[in-house]
Amino acid sequence: MLTATFTRTGAAVVVTNKSFYVALGQRIAERRKAQGFSQQQLALKLGIAQQTLAHYEVGRLRVAAALLPPVAKHLDVSLEELLGEASKPGKRGPAPKLQEQIERIGSLPRSKQRMLIDMIDAALGSAHQAA
């Protein structure tokens, strides 16, 4: 849904797609929680107020375009994923099942992620020694 907002002087019109910003905010909130960050922690990393981040996450405020790359970087996600663009499957990259598992691991709390990474490192280390 498109909405038009006029400035007090009526000189400028801002057109927004509310549902896009609500969905973007939800993705930011979900990824922030999956990474184990509080709103305060992420806001500090981004150099914004916690209240501003809270408004972004519910779609009350539009995220500035210049802020999107730092948000993606701190949340360890591509800009395409952050913006809700489906990644195009290519010949390179992990197999679909492995990719799904990696994404599921990424949504776990950090302590569980560390435990799984340690297990994978151990398994790969023993496989390397056996070869």
Chimera marker file (.cmm) of the C-alpha trace (Angstrom):
<marker_set name="trace">
<marker id="1" x="0.000" y="0.000" z="0.000" r="1" g="1" b="0" radius="0.5"/>
<marker id="2" x="1.378" y="3.381" z="-0.984" r="1" g="1" b="0" radius="0.5"/>
<marker id="3" x="0.787" y="6.408" z="1.151" r="1" g="1" b="0" radius="0.5"/>
<marker id="4" x="1.604" y="10.024" z="0.482" r="1" g="1" b="0" radius="0.5"/>
<marker id="5" x="2.719" y="12.359" z="3.234" r="1" g="1" b="0" radius="0.5"/>
<marker id="6" x="2.954" y="16.104" z="2.780" r="1" g="1" b="0" radius="0.5"/>
<marker id="7" x="5.303" y="18.431" z="4.620" r="1" g="1" b="0" radius="0.5"/>
<marker id="8" x="3.806" y="21.286" z="6.647" r="1" g="1" b="0" radius="0.5"/>
<marker id="9" x="4.286" y="23.604" z="3.699" r="1" g="1" b="0" radius="0.5"/>
<marker id="10" x="2.747" y="21.075" z="1.341" r="1" g="1" b="0" radius="0.5"/>
<marker id="11" x="5.789" y="21.379" z="-0.918" r="1" g="1" b="0" radius="0.5"/>
<marker id="12" x="7.171" y="17.846" z="-0.737" r="1" g="1" b="0" radius="0.5"/>
<marker id="13" x="5.561" y="14.455" z="-1.052" r="1" g="1" b="0" radius="0.5"/>
<marker id="14" x="7.101" y="11.338" z="0.449" r="1" g="1" b="0" radius="0.5"/>
<marker id="15" x="5.851" y="8.042" z="-0.911" r="1" g="1" b="0" radius="0.5"/>
<marker id="16" x="6.422" y="4.907" z="1.166" r="1" g="1" b="0" radius="0.5"/>
<marker id="17" x="5.430" y="1.303" z="1.040" r="1" g="1" b="0" radius="0.5"/>
<marker id="18" x="4.460" y="0.612" z="4.650" r="1" g="1" b="0" radius="0.5"/>
<marker id="19" x="4.365" y="-3.167" z="4.287" r="1" g="1" b="0" radius="0.5"/>
<marker id="20" x="7.946" y="-3.187" z="2.954" r="1" g="1" b="0" radius="0.5"/>
<marker id="21" x="9.255" y="-1.315" z="6.004" r="1" g="1" b="0" radius="0.5"/>
<marker id="22" x="7.246" y="-3.469" z="8.409" r="1" g="1" b="0" radius="0.5"/>
<marker id="23" x="8.688" y="-6.632" z="6.819" r="1" g="1" b="0" radius="0.5"/>
<marker id="24" x="12.208" y="-5.131" z="6.816" r="1" g="1" b="0" radius="0.5"/>
<marker id="25" x="11.859" y="-4.278" z="10.493" r="1" g="1" b="0" radius="0.5"/>
<marker id="26" x="10.702" y="-7.809" z="11.266" r="1" g="1" b="0" radius="0.5"/>
<marker id="27" x="13.730" y="-9.257" z="9.450" r="1" g="1" b="0" radius="0.5"/>
<marker id="28" x="16.042" y="-6.935" z="11.394" r="1" g="1" b="0" radius="0.5"/>
<marker id="29" x="14.430" y="-7.916" z="14.709" r="1" g="1" b="0" radius="0.5"/>
<marker id="30" x="14.515" y="-11.645" z="13.911" r="1" g="1" b="0" radius="0.5"/>
<marker id="31" x="18.139" y="-11.551" z="12.819" r="1" g="1" b="0" radius="0.5"/>
<marker id="32" x="19.139" y="-9.370" z="15.792" r="1" g="1" b="0" radius="0.5"/>
<marker id="33" x="17.582" y="-11.869" z="18.200" r="1" g="1" b="0" radius="0.5"/>
<marker id="34" x="19.160" y="-14.810" z="16.367" r="1" g="1" b="0" radius="0.5"/>
<marker id="35" x="22.550" y="-13.145" z="16.745" r="1" g="1" b="0" radius="0.5"/>
<marker id="36" x="21.904" y="-12.683" z="20.466" r="1" g="1" b="0" radius="0.5"/>
<marker id="37" x="21.901" y="-8.857" z="20.416" r="1" g="1" b="0" radius="0.5"/>
<marker id="38" x="19.612" y="-6.659" z="22.450" r="1" g="1" b="0" radius="0.5"/>
<marker id="39" x="18.159" y="-3.582" z="20.788" r="1" g="1" b="0" radius="0.5"/>
<marker id="40" x="20.509" y="-1.472" z="22.897" r="1" g="1" b="0" radius="0.5"/>
<marker id="41" x="23.583" y="-3.435" z="21.767" r="1" g="1" b="0" radius="0.5"/>
<marker id="42" x="22.746" y="-3.232" z="18.062" r="1" g="1" b="0" radius="0.5"/>
<marker id="43" x="21.742" y="0.427" z="18.300" r="1" g="1" b="0" radius="0.5"/>
<marker id="44" x="25.100" y="1.204" z="19.929" r="1" g="1" b="0" radius="0.5"/>
<marker id="45" x="26.954" y="-0.592" z="17.119" r="1" g="1" b="0" radius="0.5"/>
<marker id="46" x="24.949" y="1.386" z="14.544" r="1" g="1" b="0" radius="0.5"/>
<marker id="47" x="25.360" y="4.711" z="16.331" r="1" g="1" b="0" radius="0.5"/>
<marker id="48" x="21.628" y="5.268" z="16.733" r="1" g="1" b="0" radius="0.5"/>
<marker id="49" x="19.259" y="5.478" z="19.698" r="1" g="1" b="0" radius="0.5"/>
<marker id="50" x="17.640" y="2.287" z="20.955" r="1" g="1" b="0" radius="0.5"/>
<marker id="51" x="14.230" y="3.902" z="20.459" r="1" g="1" b="0" radius="0.5"/>
<marker id="52" x="15.061" y="4.568" z="16.806" r="1" g="1" b="0" radius="0.5"/>
<marker id="53" x="15.921" y="0.898" z="16.294" r="1" g="1" b="0" radius="0.5"/>
<marker id="54" x="12.678" y="-0.078" z="18.036" r="1" g="1" b="0" radius="0.5"/>
<marker id="55" x="10.768" y="2.142" z="15.578" r="1" g="1" b="0" radius="0.5"/>
<marker id="56" x="12.614" y="0.545" z="12.635" r="1" g="1" b="0" radius="0.5"/>
<marker id="57" x="11.779" y="-2.936" z="13.869" r="1" g="1" b="0" radius="0.5"/>
<marker id="58" x="8.032" y="-2.275" z="13.941" r="1" g="1" b="0" radius="0.5"/>
<marker id="59" x="8.018" y="-0.261" z="10.711" r="1" g="1" b="0" radius="0.5"/>
<marker id="60" x="7.147" y="3.085" z="12.294" r="1" g="1" b="0" radius="0.5"/>
<marker id="61" x="10.268" y="4.681" z="10.806" r="1" g="1" b="0" radius="0.5"/>
<marker id="62" x="11.942" y="4.045" z="7.476" r="1" g="1" b="0" radius="0.5"/>
<marker id="63" x="15.503" y="2.757" z="7.713" r="1" g="1" b="0" radius="0.5"/>
<marker id="64" x="17.858" y="5.161" z="5.961" r="1" g="1" b="0" radius="0.5"/>
<marker id="65" x="19.494" y="3.637" z="2.885" r="1" g="1" b="0" radius="0.5"/>
<marker id="66" x="22.944" y="4.552" z="4.216" r="1" g="1" b="0" radius="0.5"/>
<marker id="67" x="22.241" y="2.509" z="7.353" r="1" g="1" b="0" radius="0.5"/>
<marker id="68" x="21.381" y="-0.712" z="5.507" r="1" g="1" b="0" radius="0.5"/>
<marker id="69" x="24.971" y="-1.901" z="4.817" r="1" g="1" b="0" radius="0.5"/>
<marker id="70" x="26.043" y="-1.496" z="8.489" r="1" g="1" b="0" radius="0.5"/>
<marker id="71" x="22.858" y="-3.245" z="9.649" r="1" g="1" b="0" radius="0.5"/>
<marker id="72" x="23.561" y="-6.149" z="7.289" r="1" g="1" b="0" radius="0.5"/>
<marker id="73" x="27.201" y="-6.294" z="8.394" r="1" g="1" b="0" radius="0.5"/>
<marker id="74" x="26.426" y="-6.342" z="12.124" r="1" g="1" b="0" radius="0.5"/>
<marker id="75" x="23.672" y="-8.910" z="11.647" r="1" g="1" b="0" radius="0.5"/>
<marker id="76" x="25.904" y="-11.066" z="9.435" r="1" g="1" b="0" radius="0.5"/>
<marker id="77" x="23.409" y="-11.149" z="6.572" r="1" g="1" b="0" radius="0.5"/>
<marker id="78" x="23.578" y="-10.063" z="2.936" r="1" g="1" b="0" radius="0.5"/>
<marker id="79" x="21.810" y="-6.907" z="1.832" r="1" g="1" b="0" radius="0.5"/>
<marker id="80" x="19.649" y="-9.033" z="-0.449" r="1" g="1" b="0" radius="0.5"/>
<marker id="81" x="18.475" y="-11.177" z="2.456" r="1" g="1" b="0" radius="0.5"/>
<marker id="82" x="17.946" y="-8.140" z="4.653" r="1" g="1" b="0" radius="0.5"/>
<marker id="83" x="15.798" y="-6.531" z="1.967" r="1" g="1" b="0" radius="0.5"/>
<marker id="84" x="13.817" y="-9.737" z="1.480" r="1" g="1" b="0" radius="0.5"/>
<marker id="85" x="15.221" y="-10.603" z="-1.924" r="1" g="1" b="0" radius="0.5"/>
<marker id="86" x="15.409" y="-14.325" z="-2.564" r="1" g="1" b="0" radius="0.5"/>
<marker id="87" x="18.932" y="-15.427" z="-3.330" r="1" g="1" b="0" radius="0.5"/>
<marker id="88" x="19.302" y="-16.990" z="-6.737" r="1" g="1" b="0" radius="0.5"/>
<marker id="89" x="20.638" y="-20.522" z="-6.675" r="1" g="1" b="0" radius="0.5"/>
<marker id="90" x="23.842" y="-20.921" z="-8.608" r="1" g="1" b="0" radius="0.5"/>
<marker id="91" x="26.248" y="-23.689" z="-9.427" r="1" g="1" b="0" radius="0.5"/>
<marker id="92" x="28.508" y="-22.732" z="-6.560" r="1" g="1" b="0" radius="0.5"/>
<marker id="93" x="27.737" y="-22.683" z="-2.881" r="1" g="1" b="0" radius="0.5"/>
<marker id="94" x="26.516" y="-25.240" z="-0.387" r="1" g="1" b="0" radius="0.5"/>
<marker id="95" x="24.004" y="-27.903" z="-1.262" r="1" g="1" b="0" radius="0.5"/>
<marker id="96" x="20.412" y="-26.931" z="-0.399" r="1" g="1" b="0" radius="0.5"/>
<marker id="97" x="20.245" y="-29.194" z="2.665" r="1" g="1" b="0" radius="0.5"/>
<marker id="98" x="23.571" y="-27.908" z="3.965" r="1" g="1" b="0" radius="0.5"/>
<marker id="99" x="22.466" y="-24.322" z="3.328" r="1" g="1" b="0" radius="0.5"/>
<marker id="100" x="19.256" y="-24.970" z="5.271" r="1" g="1" b="0" radius="0.5"/>
<marker id="101" x="21.243" y="-26.425" z="8.171" r="1" g="1" b="0" radius="0.5"/>
<marker id="102" x="23.604" y="-23.434" z="8.188" r="1" g="1" b="0" radius="0.5"/>
<marker id="103" x="20.623" y="-21.069" z="8.317" r="1" g="1" b="0" radius="0.5"/>
<marker id="104" x="19.074" y="-23.054" z="11.167" r="1" g="1" b="0" radius="0.5"/>
<marker id="105" x="22.363" y="-22.941" z="13.086" r="1" g="1" b="0" radius="0.5"/>
<marker id="106" x="22.502" y="-19.185" z="12.488" r="1" g="1" b="0" radius="0.5"/>
<marker id="107" x="19.143" y="-18.744" z="14.211" r="1" g="1" b="0" radius="0.5"/>
<marker id="108" x="20.288" y="-20.525" z="17.393" r="1" g="1" b="0" radius="0.5"/>
<marker id="109" x="21.601" y="-18.700" z="20.467" r="1" g="1" b="0" radius="0.5"/>
<marker id="110" x="25.334" y="-17.974" z="20.309" r="1" g="1" b="0" radius="0.5"/>
<marker id="111" x="26.227" y="-20.585" z="22.948" r="1" g="1" b="0" radius="0.5"/>
<marker id="112" x="24.572" y="-23.352" z="20.923" r="1" g="1" b="0" radius="0.5"/>
<marker id="113" x="26.204" y="-22.062" z="17.736" r="1" g="1" b="0" radius="0.5"/>
<marker id="114" x="29.629" y="-22.273" z="19.413" r="1" g="1" b="0" radius="0.5"/>
<marker id="115" x="28.942" y="-25.824" z="20.609" r="1" g="1" b="0" radius="0.5"/>
<marker id="116" x="27.970" y="-26.966" z="17.095" r="1" g="1" b="0" radius="0.5"/>
<marker id="117" x="30.951" y="-25.202" z="15.503" r="1" g="1" b="0" radius="0.5"/>
<marker id="118" x="33.286" y="-26.935" z="17.977" r="1" g="1" b="0" radius="0.5"/>
<marker id="119" x="31.718" y="-30.293" z="17.080" r="1" g="1" b="0" radius="0.5"/>
<marker id="120" x="32.076" y="-29.609" z="13.345" r="1" g="1" b="0" radius="0.5"/>
<marker id="121" x="35.690" y="-28.484" z="13.787" r="1" g="1" b="0" radius="0.5"/>
<marker id="122" x="36.452" y="-31.675" z="15.724" r="1" g="1" b="0" radius="0.5"/>
<marker id="123" x="34.804" y="-33.860" z="13.075" r="1" g="1" b="0" radius="0.5"/>
<marker id="124" x="36.631" y="-32.116" z="10.242" r="1" g="1" b="0" radius="0.5"/>
<marker id="125" x="39.910" y="-32.336" z="12.129" r="1" g="1" b="0" radius="0.5"/>
<marker id="126" x="39.576" y="-36.093" z="12.644" r="1" g="1" b="0" radius="0.5"/>
<marker id="127" x="38.513" y="-36.597" z="9.005" r="1" g="1" b="0" radius="0.5"/>
<marker id="128" x="41.543" y="-34.608" z="7.836" r="1" g="1" b="0" radius="0.5"/>
<marker id="129" x="43.896" y="-36.703" z="10.005" r="1" g="1" b="0" radius="0.5"/>
<marker id="130" x="42.400" y="-39.954" z="8.700" r="1" g="1" b="0" radius="0.5"/>
<marker id="131" x="42.917" y="-38.935" z="5.075" r="1" g="1" b="0" radius="0.5"/>
<link id1="1" id2="2" r="1" g="1" b="0" radius="0.2"/>
<link id1="2" id2="3" r="1" g="1" b="0" radius="0.2"/>
<link id1="3" id2="4" r="1" g="1" b="0" radius="0.2"/>
<link id1="4" id2="5" r="1" g="1" b="0" radius="0.2"/>
<link id1="5" id2="6" r="1" g="1" b="0" radius="0.2"/>
<link id1="6" id2="7" r="1" g="1" b="0" radius="0.2"/>
<link id1="7" id2="8" r="1" g="1" b="0" radius="0.2"/>
<link id1="8" id2="9" r="1" g="1" b="0" radius="0.2"/>
<link id1="9" id2="10" r="1" g="1" b="0" radius="0.2"/>
<link id1="10" id2="11" r="1" g="1" b="0" radius="0.2"/>
<link id1="11" id2="12" r="1" g="1" b="0" radius="0.2"/>
<link id1="12" id2="13" r="1" g="1" b="0" radius="0.2"/>
<link id1="13" id2="14" r="1" g="1" b="0" radius="0.2"/>
<link id1="14" id2="15" r="1" g="1" b="0" radius="0.2"/>
<link id1="15" id2="16" r="1" g="1" b="0" radius="0.2"/>
<link id1="16" id2="17" r="1" g="1" b="0" radius="0.2"/>
<link id1="17" id2="18" r="1" g="1" b="0" radius="0.2"/>
<link id1="18" id2="19" r="1" g="1" b="0" radius="0.2"/>
<link id1="19" id2="20" r="1" g="1" b="0" radius="0.2"/>
<link id1="20" id2="21" r="1" g="1" b="0" radius="0.2"/>
<link id1="21" id2="22" r="1" g="1" b="0" radius="0.2"/>
<link id1="22" id2="23" r="1" g="1" b="0" radius="0.2"/>
<link id1="23" id2="24" r="1" g="1" b="0" radius="0.2"/>
<link id1="24" id2="25" r="1" g="1" b="0" radius="0.2"/>
<link id1="25" id2="26" r="1" g="1" b="0" radius="0.2"/>
<link id1="26" id2="27" r="1" g="1" b="0" radius="0.2"/>
<link id1="27" id2="28" r="1" g="1" b="0" radius="0.2"/>
<link id1="28" id2="29" r="1" g="1" b="0" radius="0.2"/>
<link id1="29" id2="30" r="1" g="1" b="0" radius="0.2"/>
<link id1="30" id2="31" r="1" g="1" b="0" radius="0.2"/>
<link id1="31" id2="32" r="1" g="1" b="0" radius="0.2"/>
<link id1="32" id2="33" r="1" g="1" b="0" radius="0.2"/>
<link id1="33" id2="34" r="1" g="1" b="0" radius="0.2"/>
<link id1="34" id2="35" r="1" g="1" b="0" radius="0.2"/>
<link id1="35" id2="36" r="1" g="1" b="0" radius="0.2"/>
<link id1="36" id2="37" r="1" g="1" b="0" radius="0.2"/>
<link id1="37" id2="38" r="1" g="1" b="0" radius="0.2"/>
<link id1="38" id2="39" r="1" g="1" b="0" radius="0.2"/>
<link id1="39" id2="40" r="1" g="1" b="0" radius="0.2"/>
<link id1="40" id2="41" r="1" g="1" b="0" radius="0.2"/>
<link id1="41" id2="42" r="1" g="1" b="0" radius="0.2"/>
<link id1="42" id2="43" r="1" g="1" b="0" radius="0.2"/>
<link id1="43" id2="44" r="1" g="1" b="0" radius="0.2"/>
<link id1="44" id2="45" r="1" g="1" b="0" radius="0.2"/>
<link id1="45" id2="46" r="1" g="1" b="0" radius="0.2"/>
<link id1="46" id2="47" r="1" g="1" b="0" radius="0.2"/>
<link id1="47" id2="48" r="1" g="1" b="0" radius="0.2"/>
<link id1="48" id2="49" r="1" g="1" b="0" radius="0.2"/>
<link id1="49" id2="50" r="1" g="1" b="0" radius="0.2"/>
<link id1="50" id2="51" r="1" g="1" b="0" radius="0.2"/>
<link id1="51" id2="52" r="1" g="1" b="0" radius="0.2"/>
<link id1="52" id2="53" r="1" g="1" b="0" radius="0.2"/>
<link id1="53" id2="54" r="1" g="1" b="0" radius="0.2"/>
<link id1="54" id2="55" r="1" g="1" b="0" radius="0.2"/>
<link id1="55" id2="56" r="1" g="1" b="0" radius="0.2"/>
<link id1="56" id2="57" r="1" g="1" b="0" radius="0.2"/>
<link id1="57" id2="58" r="1" g="1" b="0" radius="0.2"/>
<link id1="58" id2="59" r="1" g="1" b="0" radius="0.2"/>
<link id1="59" id2="60" r="1" g="1" b="0" radius="0.2"/>
<link id1="60" id2="61" r="1" g="1" b="0" radius="0.2"/>
<link id1="61" id2="62" r="1" g="1" b="0" radius="0.2"/>
<link id1="62" id2="63" r="1" g="1" b="0" radius="0.2"/>
<link id1="63" id2="64" r="1" g="1" b="0" radius="0.2"/>
<link id1="64" id2="65" r="1" g="1" b="0" radius="0.2"/>
<link id1="65" id2="66" r="1" g="1" b="0" radius="0.2"/>
<link id1="66" id2="67" r="1" g="1" b="0" radius="0.2"/>
<link id1="67" id2="68" r="1" g="1" b="0" radius="0.2"/>
<link id1="68" id2="69" r="1" g="1" b="0" radius="0.2"/>
<link id1="69" id2="70" r="1" g="1" b="0" radius="0.2"/>
<link id1="70" id2="71" r="1" g="1" b="0" radius="0.2"/>
<link id1="71" id2="72" r="1" g="1" b="0" radius="0.2"/>
<link id1="72" id2="73" r="1" g="1" b="0" radius="0.2"/>
<link id1="73" id2="74" r="1" g="1" b="0" radius="0.2"/>
<link id1="74" id2="75" r="1" g="1" b="0" radius="0.2"/>
<link id1="75" id2="76" r="1" g="1" b="0" radius="0.2"/>
<link id1="76" id2="77" r="1" g="1" b="0" radius="0.2"/>
<link id1="77" id2="78" r="1" g="1" b="0" radius="0.2"/>
<link id1="78" id2="79" r="1" g="1" b="0" radius="0.2"/>
<link id1="79" id2="80" r="1" g="1" b="0" radius="0.2"/>
<link id1="80" id2="81" r="1" g="1" b="0" radius="0.2"/>
<link id1="81" id2="82" r="1" g="1" b="0" radius="0.2"/>
<link id1="82" id2="83" r="1" g="1" b="0" radius="0.2"/>
<link id1="83" id2="84" r="1" g="1" b="0" radius="0.2"/>
<link id1="84" id2="85" r="1" g="1" b="0" radius="0.2"/>
<link id1="85" id2="86" r="1" g="1" b="0" radius="0.2"/>
<link id1="86" id2="87" r="1" g="1" b="0" radius="0.2"/>
<link id1="87" id2="88" r="1" g="1" b="0" radius="0.2"/>
<link id1="88" id2="89" r="1" g="1" b="0" radius="0.2"/>
<link id1="89" id2="90" r="1" g="1" b="0" radius="0.2"/>
<link id1="90" id2="91" r="1" g="1" b="0" radius="0.2"/>
<link id1="91" id2="92" r="1" g="1" b="0" radius="0.2"/>
<link id1="92" id2="93" r="1" g="1" b="0" radius="0.2"/>
<link id1="93" id2="94" r="1" g="1" b="0" radius="0.2"/>
<link id1="94" id2="95" r="1" g="1" b="0" radius="0.2"/>
<link id1="95" id2="96" r="1" g="1" b="0" radius="0.2"/>
<link id1="96" id2="97" r="1" g="1" b="0" radius="0.2"/>
<link id1="97" id2="98" r="1" g="1" b="0" radius="0.2"/>
<link id1="98" id2="99" r="1" g="1" b="0" radius="0.2"/>
<link id1="99" id2="100" r="1" g="1" b="0" radius="0.2"/>
<link id1="100" id2="101" r="1" g="1" b="0" radius="0.2"/>
<link id1="101" id2="102" r="1" g="1" b="0" radius="0.2"/>
<link id1="102" id2="103" r="1" g="1" b="0" radius="0.2"/>
<link id1="103" id2="104" r="1" g="1" b="0" radius="0.2"/>
<link id1="104" id2="105" r="1" g="1" b="0" radius="0.2"/>
<link id1="105" id2="106" r="1" g="1" b="0" radius="0.2"/>
<link id1="106" id2="107" r="1" g="1" b="0" radius="0.2"/>
<link id1="107" id2="108" r="1" g="1" b="0" radius="0.2"/>
<link id1="108" id2="109" r="1" g="1" b="0" radius="0.2"/>
<link id1="109" id2="110" r="1" g="1" b="0" radius="0.2"/>
<link id1="110" id2="111" r="1" g="1" b="0" radius="0.2"/>
<link id1="111" id2="112" r="1" g="1" b="0" radius="0.2"/>
<link id1="112" id2="113" r="1" g="1" b="0" radius="0.2"/>
<link id1="113" id2="114" r="1" g="1" b="0" radius="0.2"/>
<link id1="114" id2="115" r="1" g="1" b="0" radius="0.2"/>
<link id1="115" id2="116" r="1" g="1" b="0" radius="0.2"/>
<link id1="116" id2="117" r="1" g="1" b="0" radius="0.2"/>
<link id1="117" id2="118" r="1" g="1" b="0" radius="0.2"/>
<link id1="118" id2="119" r="1" g="1" b="0" radius="0.2"/>
<link id1="119" id2="120" r="1" g="1" b="0" radius="0.2"/>
<link id1="120" id2="121" r="1" g="1" b="0" radius="0.2"/>
<link id1="121" id2="122" r="1" g="1" b="0" radius="0.2"/>
<link id1="122" id2="123" r="1" g="1" b="0" radius="0.2"/>
<link id1="123" id2="124" r="1" g="1" b="0" radius="0.2"/>
<link id1="124" id2="125" r="1" g="1" b="0" radius="0.2"/>
<link id1="125" id2="126" r="1" g="1" b="0" radius="0.2"/>
<link id1="126" id2="127" r="1" g="1" b="0" radius="0.2"/>
<link id1="127" id2="128" r="1" g="1" b="0" radius="0.2"/>
<link id1="128" id2="129" r="1" g="1" b="0" radius="0.2"/>
<link id1="129" id2="130" r="1" g="1" b="0" radius="0.2"/>
<link id1="130" id2="131" r="1" g="1" b="0" radius="0.2"/>
</marker_set>
